[in-house]
Amino acid sequence: MKEEYLDSLFSRMSNLLEEMGAPLPSVSIIAEEDNDPYRILVSTIISLRTRDDVTLSSSRRILQKAKSIDDLASLDTQEIEELIKPAGFYRRKAQDLKRIAQIIQSEHGGMIPDDLDKLLALPGVGIKTASLVLNLGFGIDAVCVDCHVHEIANRLGWVCTKSAEETERELRKIMPQRFWIPLNELLVRYGQYVCLPISPLCSKCSEKDYCPKAGVLKSR
Ligand code: SF4
C-alpha cells in the first residue's frame, strides 16, 4: 500500500469524523487520560461485545476503585462484577480480570508484560486486546483488528479475508508500519459513525469515489 494513499485517506476520514463530531472510541478516551498499560488492558477487556458508552462508564468505575493490579487482585469477583456491569459477559470478564491480576502478580512481578505471547497467555486476552495494549499502553507497533477494522479493510478492497485474524496477518504484510497504531482508532470510529456494519453511509463517505464497496449489499 502506498504511503501517499494512506496519508490522504487517513486525513479525509479524520476530517469527516471531526465534522460529524464523532467521539473517540472509549478505550482511546481512557488512554488519552492516562495510557498506563493496566488501564488499557482492563478497559479493552470490558469493551469486548459491549457498547462504547457502557465500556466507558464501567471502565471508569472499576479504575476508580482499583487503581493498580494490586488493588484489582484484592477485590473479590462479585465486587468486580458489580463495578463492570452491565458490560457484556460481565460475570466471565470479572473472573478473567481477577485471574489476570493474580497471574500478573505471581508471574510478572506486578507489571503488565510488553510481549505479545505473554499477553495472549492471560485469560480472556485475544489478539485484539493484546495488540491494543501494545499499541496504546506501550507505543509498540501492532495491527489491532476488531470487527470494524476487518469489515472496512475488506470493503475498501485492501484485503479479501474471512476472519479478523487473517486480516491482521494480511495488513501486517501490506501496510507500512507507521500506520499500524493509528489504524485501529480511525477505523473503529469510522465503523461506528460512517461505514456502519449494516447499511453504511456511503453517500456521505469521504471514500465513496474510490471504494469498491466489496460485500456491501445495502447502503445509504
Ligand atoms: S464507501 Fe461505503 S463501504 Fe466504502 S468505506 Fe465508505 S462507507 Fe464504507
Boltz pocket constraint, residues with backbone or C-beta under 6 A from the ligand:
constraints:
  - pocket:
      binder: B
      contacts: [[A, 152], [A, 155], [A, 156], [A, 194], [A, 195], [A, 196], [A, 200], [A, 201], [A, 202], [A, 205], [A, 206], [A, 207], [A, 208], [A, 211], [A, 212], [A, 213], [A, 214], [A, 216], [A, 219]]
      max_distance: 6.0
